[in-house]
Amino acid sequence: MRSYLYVPGDAPAKLDKALDRGADALIVDLEDAVPLAGKARARAIVAAWLSDLPAAGPAGPAPGPAVWVRVNPGPAGFDDVRAVVGPRLAGICLAKAGSAAEVAALGTVLAAAEEERGLPVGAVPVVPLLETATAVLDAAQIARAPRVARLQIGEADLRAELGVTLGPDERELLFVRSQVVLASAAAGIAAPVASVSTDYRDLPALRASTAAFRRLGFVGRACIHPAQIPVVNEVFTPSPVEIAVAADLVERFDAAVSSGAGVLVGADGRMVDAAVVRAARRVLDLAGATADPR
């Protein structure tokens, strides 16, 4: 999945339109996008909307983007989970996840909801959103919590807490972003998805920052506006040249290993070993995933 489009959970018309915006996944928001007085109504809207979506069939996965739901932290999030768990739910994004214990507590509620709906226990993955300094510093522990599929940073809240103002190259959050990539790799979970850019009109800036995220090890990005989706999808889709170079490198390295060699000299004159080839294989994996992201 390259692009994750946020959609407010209290707007049925927007939910329907979001299915055709070109995003690989949706994040239906029951947290910040919904006022406190409207939480119960939004919960009911999302539950009904999910139940009406086409389910997966014998020929393959369900049509359209994968649907995640961002739930509130604490007891309100437990109510969210009980309402939305079902066969069409791809996973849960836990807003303002503060600790591994909070993720585990949500997992207990998820297990009960899965049993009630006839789903295998453990079927619904969780993506904790790290939105505080404490959460970022505890990223390694949170990444190892049960059900965690990947991590995501909530940079707007985090910047407010830290008093950070981003410059043109966004270096002010480089440590935070790298910390989350490292924690994900150490825990053996999927690489993280980058946070949103709130300026949906400046697409050149979005492209530059998204490319920087990819270089850091992120594999997708959240979006707040449909105009951002094509840029994000393009950046996280390997180009034909990248794919060709990676495929050639892997093929020649495998041939060298078969002949008894552990390294070879690449077409550009650089030494190629197993570590270099791992990066090439990652490009091919990403190319295979984005060829049919749904």
Buried (B, 14 or more C-beta within 10 A) or exposed (E): BBBBBBBBBBBBEBBEEBBEBBBBBBBBBBBBBBEEEBBEEBBEBBBEBBEEBEEEEEEEEBEBBBBBBBBBBBEBBBBBBBBBBBBBBBBBBBBBBBBBEBBBBBBEBBBBBBEEBEBEEEBBBBBBBBBBEEBBEBBBBBBBBBBBBBBBBBBEBBBEEBEBEEEEEBEEBEEBBEBBBBBBBEBEBBBBBBBBBEEBEEBEBBBBBBBBBBEBBBBBBBBBBBEBBBBBBBBBBBEEEBBEBBBEBBEBBEEBBEEEEEBBEBEEEEEBEEEBBEEBBBBBEBBEBBEEBE
